[in-house]
Amino acid sequence: MTSPVVQDNQPRKTKFTFDEAVDVWLRRWCGQFQHEIAAAYVINPRAVNQVLKEIAHIGSKEEAARRTGRTA
């Protein structure tokens, strides 16, 4: 017999904080794919894409570069 499906009722993230957006850049530069980053944050991949296209959290790329000593 199969086990019943249990709904978790946990609220899902809809937006990144600025620090999370910086982490998105760091993860991307380390080679993670957008869908992997989204899965790690339990967020829609569109939110990751908006950060990487610099639609959301403008300046997060520069902050991530500053933290790693990398040129944005």
C-alpha positions in Angstrom: 0.0 0.0 0.0 1.3 3.5 -0.8 1.8 6.0 1.9 -0.6 9.0 1.9 0.5 12.4 0.6 1.0 14.8 3.4 0.8 18.5 2.8 3.5 20.4 4.7 1.8 23.9 4.8 5.2 25.6 5.0 5.1 29.0 3.4 7.3 29.3 0.4 9.8 32.1 -0.3 8.7 34.5 -2.9 11.6 37.0 -2.8 15.3 37.0 -1.9 16.9 39.3 0.7 19.9 41.2 -0.5 22.3 38.8 1.3 20.6 35.9 -0.3 20.9 37.6 -3.7 24.6 37.9 -3.1 24.7 34.2 -2.3 22.9 33.5 -5.6 25.8 35.1 -7.4 28.4 33.2 -5.4 26.6 29.9 -6.1 26.3 30.7 -9.8 30.0 31.5 -10.1 30.8 28.2 -8.4 28.9 26.4 -11.2 25.5 25.8 -9.8 22.6 25.9 -12.2 19.6 28.2 -11.6 17.2 25.4 -10.8 19.7 24.0 -8.2 19.9 27.4 -6.5 16.1 27.7 -6.6 15.8 24.2 -5.0 18.2 25.1 -2.2 16.1 28.1 -1.3 12.7 26.5 -2.1 11.8 29.4 -4.3 10.6 29.7 -7.9 13.5 29.6 -10.4 12.2 32.9 -11.8 13.3 34.7 -8.7 16.9 33.4 -9.3 16.7 34.5 -12.9 15.6 38.0 -11.9 18.7 38.3 -9.6 21.0 37.0 -12.3 19.5 39.4 -14.9 19.9 42.2 -12.4 16.2 43.0 -12.4 16.0 42.4 -8.6 18.6 43.4 -6.0 20.7 45.6 -8.2 24.2 45.8 -6.7 24.2 42.3 -5.4 26.6 41.2 -8.2 29.1 44.0 -7.2 28.8 43.0 -3.5 29.4 39.4 -4.3 32.4 40.4 -6.4 33.7 42.6 -3.6 33.4 39.7 -1.1 35.4 37.4 -3.3 37.9 39.9 -4.7 36.5 39.3 -8.1 35.9 41.8 -10.8 32.1 42.2 -11.6 
